[in-house]
């Protein structure tokens, strides 16, 4: 069914919606019989908290939109620009934060979207959050993080520099450090994205997934790795940490990672993502600024999706090598982009 242009869409834009159902919250467990009385009370308090707050920590069931087909049999895009916090990162953080004890202080490092997702999730639990982001992080992301109530510390340098400072700060204060992409709870939470697609459309033939540190594609492998869908990772051509690591058979640290799509500028991928992607035999493709700008403009003109550079990477890769026999899914991972960058892209 064709739908009229809605909020956030370009003038006159129309898209084909492939579903809008929401996931159903699961039931939390309780304490075990025979546990000491104090432990049972503690377990009951945490279970009650989970019941009260689980609904608020549910990610939005985002739309799947058909575009193109741009040389494919069909192209679907999973629009995570409409996710809470403006990017897919809320999914993993909602899952991770739900398991933290009341009153825990939370610390993280991020290029922007993970920190925003963590800040939004932690705010629902009333947990204090301190995030360390590069000074070059887009203003749109810094405002979203601060708007959710987190304390923001700017660090001169890259994501790796932020992580080092954040880990030291967390250790000093006995706080909980939540890794952006190398945390099993974060990865598990991201799996909901693939389950939603499966419920709406069934699995695609191929799924293009952007790769920064590797958490999102690892969740895809966990969810679809043994099925018919072939997952393809997409990195920024100037920062191919996953591609080089898989080719070397070990994690490689890049000398630098600079460029427009800050969400893909990670110098060293996570240990868990590397092991999962190596075992899976992940194919990795790369895209440059020109391909990203083309993808950003096309997503806007055809579907009214305002994607950031990293968010458009999967679609950019799909445009480069279409297969008319297959259905492709592209994960549009986020849309927290500064107006200046967006306007420069449109004027392109």
N, C-alpha and C positions, 0 to 999 in steps of 0.2 A: 504494500500500500504506500503510495506517495504521500508525504506529509508537507504542509506549507512550511516556509521558512520560519524559524523560531528565534528565540533569544540567543544572541551570540552568533547568528548566521549573517552572511553577507546579504545585501539586498537582492531579493528575487531568488535566492538559493533554495533549492529543493533537494531533499535526500530521501532515500528509501530506508525506512526503519525495519530492522529484522527482529525486533522484540523489545520488551520493556519490563519483563518480570523481575521481581526482586527476590534475593535469596531469603530463605527462612532461617531465623536464628536457631541454633541448636540448644539442647538442654544441658546446663552445667551439672557436674557430678557433685556428690556430697561426701561427707567424711566416712571413714571405714568403721564398722562395728568393732568394738574392743579397743579403740584408740584411747589413750589417756584423756581424762575429762578436759584438761586445758587445751590439748591439741584438737579435740573435737570442737570446742568452742571457736578456736581460731579458724578451723576449716569451715565451720558454719558461717562465720562472719565473712570470709572470703567468698563463699558460695553465694551468700545473699547479695554481696556487692556485685558479683558477676551477673546475677539475675537483673538487678536494677540498672546496670550500666551497659549490658551487652547490646541492647538495642541501639544505644547511642554510638556504639563503636562499630556498627555495621557499615562497611563501605557501600557506596551507591552502586546499584546495578546499572552500569553504563551501557549506552546503546552500541549496537553494531550497525554500521552503515555500509551500504553497497555503493561503490563509485566505479568510474571507468567504463569498460573493463581494462583499457590500456594494454591490450594484447593478451590478457589472461582470459580464461573462460569466465571468471568473475573475480572481483577484488572486494574484499570486506575490510573495513577498518574498525578497530575497537577503540572508541573515543574516550580515552582517559583524561582528556582535558576537562571533562565534566565531573571528574571524581572529586570527593572532598579533598581539599588542599590543592586542587588543580592538576594532580598527577597521580599515577598509579601507586606511588609510594605510601599513600595512606593505607592501602590494603595490608601490607606487611606490618606496618606500625600499629594498626588497630589490633591485629592479632597478638603482637608482642606485648603491647601495653596492657592488654586484658589480663595477662598472666603476672604482672608485677604486683608486689604487695602495696597496700595503701601507704601513702606517705613517702614512697621511694623517690629519691632525687635522680633525675635522668639526664645523661650527658651524651652528646653525639657530635660527629663531624660530618660535613655534607657540602656538596656544591650548591645546594639550595632545596631541591624537591624533597629529599629524605628528611631534612630538618623541618620543613613545613608540615610534612605528613606526621612526623613524631610530635610536633608541637600541637597540632590539632587533636591527635589521639590522646595525648597526655592531658590536654585541657579538659576533656570529658571525664577524666579520672581525678582531676584536681591535683595533678603531680607537677612539681616544679621542673623546668627544663632549661638547660644551658646548652646552646649550640655554638659550634665554631665553624665559620664559613670563610672562604677566601674573600679578600677585600674586593675582588673583581666580580663577586656574585651579583647577578642582576638585581636591580632595585626592586623589581616586582616580587622576586622571591624573598628578599630581606623583609619587605613590608608584610608579606603573608606570614612569615615566621613570627615577626614581632606582633602582628595583629592577633595571633593565636595565644599570645601571652608568654612566649619564650624569651629568655635573655639571650641576646645575640652578641657574640664576640667575633670581630673581624680579624683575620690572620693574614699576614703578608706571605703569599706563597700559594701552593697548590692544595688539592685535597689531602695529599699525603702529609703536608705540614700541619694542616688542621687536625688530622687524626692523631698525630703525635702529641699536640698540645692538649687535645680533648682527653686522651687516655691518661696523661699525667694529671690533669685536673680531676678526673673521675677517681683516680687512685688516691689522691690527696684527701678527697672528701668522702671516700667510701661510697661513691655514687654508682649507679648502674650505667655502664657504657653500652649503648645500643649501636652496633655496627650497621652501616648503610646497606651492605650487600653480602657480608660474610657471617650472617647470624641465622641459625636454623629456623628460629621463630619468624623472622622477617621473610625468609624464603617460603616458608609454609603459608604465610598469609597471602603472598602474591598468587598462590595457586588458584584462588577464587576467580581471578580474571579468566583463566582458561576454562574453568568449570562453567562460567556464565556463557562463554562462547559455545561450548559443547551443548548446553541446554537450549540455546536459541537456534543454532544453525547446524549442529553436528560438527565434527572436526573437519578442518580444511585439508587440502592436499599438502600445502606448505604454509608455514607461519614464519613471518619475518619479525624479529624481535630485536630492539636496540640493546646494545651492550655497553655499559659503563664499567661497573665492577663485576657484573655477571649474575646478580641475584635474580633478575626477572627471567632470563633465559633458563636459569637453573630450575626455577619453579615450573617452567614449561616442560622441561625434560622430566621432572618428577610427575607431572600430570599427564603428559602425552607421549613420553619417551618410548613406550612400548606399543604405541598405537600406529595407525597408518599415516599420521601427520609427520612431515619432515620439518624440523625446526632449523631455521637459519639465523645466525647472529649477525648483527649489523654494527660495525664500528666506524668511528671517524677516521678518515684516511691518515690524518696526521697523528693519531693516537691509537694504533692497533694493538693494544696490550694483549688482548685475548688471542688474536690471530698469531702473533709472534710467539706467545707462550705455547700454544698448541703445536706449532711447527717445531719448537725447540724441545717439547716434551717436559717442560718445567716452566714455572712462573718467571716471567721476564719483567724487570722494572725499566720502564722507559726513562730516558734522560730528562724529558720534558713532555708536557701535554698542554698545548695551547691551541686556541681557536674559538670559533663562534659557538659551537654546541657544548656549553659548559657541563651538561649532564653526561657527556661522553668522555670528559677529560680526566681519566683516572690512569695513573702511571703504572699501577700494578693491580691485577685482578685478584679477587678473593681466593683463598685456598679451597673452600668448598665448591665455588663455581668452577674453578679450574679442574678439580678432580671429576666433577659431574660431566663437564663438557668434553674432557679428554676421553672418558669412558664412553660417552655417547657418540663421539666422532663428529662433533659440531662443525658444520661448514660456516665460515665467517666471510662476509663480504664487507667492503668498505665504501664509504661515500664521502664526497668533498662538499665544500660550501655551495658550489653551483648546483649540485644535485639536491642539496637540502633546501635551497631557496626555491627551486622548481617545485619540489614536493610541498613546501609550505604554501605556495601560491595555489597549487592545484587542489589541495585539501580545502582551502578557503573558498575557492570559486565553485567547487563541485559539492561540498558538504557543509560549508559554513564552519569549518573547524579551524580555530586559530591555534596552530601548533607551534611550540618552540622548536629550535633547531634539532635537539636530541629527539624530541617527540615525533618529528617528521622523518627520522632516519630510516625506519623500517619501510615506509612507503617509498622513500627515495630509492632504496635498493630494489624494491619490486618493480619500479618503473624502468630500471636498467636492463633487466633480463626476463621479459615476460614469456610465459609458456601457455599457448592457447588451449592446451589440453587440461589445464589444472586450475583449481580454485585457490587463491592466495588470501591469507589473512595478514594484515599489517597492524601491529600494536602501536597506536599513536599514544605515546607514553605520558605526555604532559603538555601544558599550554601556558606555563608561567614565563612569558616573554615580555621584555621591556618594550614600550611603545616605539622607541627609537629604532630598535632592531627590527621590529615588525614592519614599521613604515619603510625602512630601507629595503626590506625584502620585497614588499609589494611594488615598490618603485623600480626594483631590480634591474 
